[in-house]
Amino acid sequence: MSSPSTIRSDPHRVRGVVGVVGVLVVLAGVNLTATLAGLPHREWVVPLSVLALVVASRARGMRWSELGLSARHMPRGLAYGFAATVAVAVVVTAGCLIPVTSPFFLSERYSDLRMAVFSALVLIPVMTVLPEELAFRGVLQGALERVFGTTGVFVVGSLAFGLWHVTSSLGLTAGNAGLADLLGTGTAGQLAGICLAVAATSVAGAVFIWFRRRSRSLLAPIGLHWAFNAVGALAAALTWRALAG
């Protein structure tokens, strides 16, 4: 027979599970709308939707600390984020200089240096890093922490982040010289590219979760996430220029 404390806690757990499912459904809808609906100015769908999701989460009682936005933990998060940025910059620079790995940095999206710099300093932070971190390591992780243990947080959080990148990786192999040579540009290559993207971003999601839990601040995964995307964009542009020269 259940104890009174267990009975009282069950509604809270059910409410927490419903909250997690609700966040996942909202994120799936936002992703599909932003990438497949063909709306005008659709680049703003994700940032504005995530902002609304944060406001709704706060209205439902989620604390700033659960979102990773507590001022008390920001210095620690900033230190982790800075260290991660330096480490990624070193690794990516090495990758660009090694002939075997340099073709994988040849993304056509960043073949122009000015566009790569603008993307690294404006588009990537505003349109990608901040919304995704607020959504996944902020709202979703905060909701998961309420009802699941460490394993659940890592499994659900990282897999959700990986699946988020399915639609954005539909043309991945066609736009990357290294992946095109490795996987091909046909249907099979495209599917392989999607699976590779989901696997890679799921692993990245697990690393971001670890940084968030370790530092207790969203600034840590924000720094690491920005470093992966922005340093990669700059590396792609510089690699193109080196080949052109």
C-alpha positions in Angstrom: 0.0 0.0 0.0 1.4 3.4 -1.0 2.3 5.8 1.8 0.7 9.2 2.1 4.0 10.9 1.0 4.1 8.8 -2.1 0.5 9.6 -3.0 1.1 13.3 -2.5 4.2 13.2 -4.7 2.6 11.3 -7.6 0.7 14.3 -9.0 3.9 16.3 -8.9 5.7 13.7 -10.9 2.8 13.4 -13.4 2.8 17.1 -13.8 6.5 17.1 -14.4 6.3 14.3 -17.0 3.5 16.2 -18.8 5.7 19.3 -18.7 8.6 17.4 -20.4 6.3 16.0 -23.1 4.8 19.4 -23.7 8.3 21.0 -24.1 9.3 18.2 -26.6 6.1 18.7 -28.6 6.5 22.4 -28.8 10.2 22.1 -29.9 9.2 19.6 -32.6 6.5 22.0 -33.9 8.9 24.9 -33.8 11.5 23.0 -35.7 9.1 21.8 -38.5 7.6 25.2 -38.8 11.0 27.0 -39.1 12.5 24.6 -41.6 9.6 23.3 -43.7 6.7 25.7 -43.6 8.2 28.2 -46.0 7.0 31.2 -43.9 8.4 34.7 -44.6 11.1 35.7 -42.2 11.1 32.1 -40.9 14.6 32.6 -39.4 12.9 34.4 -36.5 10.6 31.5 -35.8 13.0 29.6 -33.5 14.4 32.6 -31.5 10.9 34.1 -30.9 9.3 30.8 -30.1 12.0 29.8 -27.6 11.7 33.2 -25.9 8.0 32.6 -25.5 8.8 29.1 -24.2 11.1 30.6 -21.5 8.4 33.1 -20.5 5.8 30.3 -20.3 8.2 28.1 -18.2 8.8 31.0 -15.8 5.0 31.4 -15.5 4.7 27.7 -14.6 7.1 28.2 -11.7 10.5 27.2 -13.2 13.2 29.0 -11.3 16.1 31.0 -12.9 18.5 28.4 -11.4 16.6 25.6 -13.1 17.0 27.4 -16.4 20.8 27.9 -15.8 20.4 31.6 -15.5 21.1 32.2 -11.9 23.5 35.2 -11.4 25.3 33.3 -8.6 26.6 30.7 -11.0 27.4 32.9 -14.0 31.1 33.5 -13.1 31.7 29.7 -13.0 29.8 29.3 -16.3 31.8 32.1 -18.0 35.1 30.4 -16.9 34.0 27.0 -18.3 32.7 28.7 -21.5 36.0 30.6 -22.1 38.1 27.5 -21.5 35.9 25.5 -23.9 36.2 28.2 -26.6 40.0 28.2 -26.4 40.2 24.3 -26.6 37.8 24.1 -29.6 39.8 26.9 -31.4 43.0 24.9 -31.0 41.5 21.6 -32.2 39.7 23.2 -35.2 42.9 25.1 -36.2 44.8 21.9 -36.1 42.1 20.2 -38.2 42.3 22.9 -40.8 46.1 22.5 -41.1 46.0 18.7 -41.5 45.5 17.7 -45.2 43.5 14.6 -44.3 40.9 16.6 -42.3 40.9 20.0 -44.0 38.3 19.0 -46.7 35.7 18.5 -43.9 35.9 22.2 -43.2 35.0 23.1 -46.8 31.3 24.1 -46.2 30.0 26.1 -49.1 27.9 28.2 -46.7 31.0 29.9 -45.4 33.1 30.1 -48.6 32.9 33.9 -48.3 35.0 35.3 -45.4 32.8 38.4 -44.8 29.7 36.2 -44.5 31.6 33.8 -42.2 32.6 36.6 -39.9 29.0 38.0 -39.9 27.7 34.5 -39.2 30.2 33.9 -36.4 29.5 37.2 -34.6 25.8 37.8 -35.3 23.8 35.0 -37.0 25.2 32.0 -35.1 24.8 33.5 -31.6 21.4 35.1 -32.2 19.7 32.6 -34.4 21.3 29.3 -33.3 23.3 29.2 -30.1 21.2 31.3 -27.7 17.8 29.9 -28.8 19.0 26.2 -28.8 20.8 26.5 -25.4 17.8 28.3 -23.8 15.5 25.6 -25.3 17.5 22.4 -24.6 19.9 23.1 -21.7 17.6 25.7 -20.2 13.9 24.8 -20.4 14.1 21.1 -21.4 16.9 20.3 -19.0 15.2 22.1 -16.2 12.0 20.1 -16.9 13.9 16.8 -17.1 15.8 17.5 -13.9 12.5 17.7 -12.0 11.3 14.2 -12.8 14.2 12.1 -14.1 17.6 11.0 -12.8 20.9 11.8 -14.3 20.6 9.0 -16.9 17.2 10.3 -18.1 18.5 13.8 -18.4 21.4 12.8 -20.5 19.5 10.2 -22.7 16.4 12.3 -23.4 18.2 15.7 -23.6 21.0 14.6 -25.9 18.7 12.5 -28.2 16.2 15.4 -28.5 19.0 17.7 -29.5 20.2 15.2 -32.1 16.8 14.8 -33.6 16.4 18.6 -33.7 19.1 18.6 -36.4 17.4 16.2 -38.8 15.8 18.9 -40.9 18.8 21.2 -41.0 21.0 18.3 -42.2 18.9 17.3 -45.3 21.5 18.8 -47.7 24.5 18.3 -45.5 26.6 16.1 -47.9 25.8 18.2 -50.9 27.2 21.3 -49.2 30.4 19.8 -47.7 33.2 18.7 -49.9 34.7 16.3 -47.4 31.4 14.6 -46.6 30.4 14.5 -50.3 33.6 12.6 -51.2 33.2 10.3 -48.2 29.4 9.5 -48.4 28.4 10.6 -51.9 25.6 13.1 -52.8 22.8 10.6 -53.7 19.9 9.5 -51.5 22.0 7.0 -49.6 24.7 9.6 -49.0 22.0 12.0 -47.8 20.5 9.5 -45.4 24.0 8.7 -44.1 24.7 12.4 -43.7 21.5 12.8 -41.6 22.4 9.8 -39.4 25.9 11.2 -38.9 24.6 14.6 -38.1 22.1 13.2 -35.5 24.7 11.0 -33.9 27.3 13.9 -33.8 24.8 16.4 -32.4 23.5 13.9 -29.8 27.1 13.4 -28.5 27.5 17.2 -28.6 24.2 17.5 -26.7 25.5 15.2 -24.0 28.7 17.2 -23.6 26.6 20.5 -23.4 24.5 18.9 -20.7 27.6 17.9 -18.7 28.9 21.4 -19.0 25.6 22.8 -17.8 25.4 20.5 -14.8 29.0 20.9 -13.9 28.9 24.7 -14.0 25.3 25.1 -13.1 25.2 27.9 -15.6 23.9 28.2 -19.2 27.0 30.3 -20.0 29.2 27.2 -20.1 27.3 25.3 -22.9 26.7 28.6 -24.7 30.4 29.2 -24.9 31.2 25.7 -26.1 28.3 25.7 -28.6 29.3 29.0 -30.0 32.9 27.8 -30.3 31.9 24.7 -32.3 29.7 26.7 -34.7 31.5 30.0 -35.0 35.1 28.8 -35.0 34.0 26.1 -37.5 32.5 28.8 -39.8 35.7 30.9 -39.7 37.8 27.8 -40.2 35.8 27.0 -43.3 36.2 30.5 -44.8 40.0 30.5 -44.1 40.3 27.0 -45.6 38.5 28.2 -48.8 40.8 31.2 -49.0 43.9 29.0 -48.6 42.8 26.8 -51.4 42.0 29.8 -53.6 45.4 31.3 -52.9 
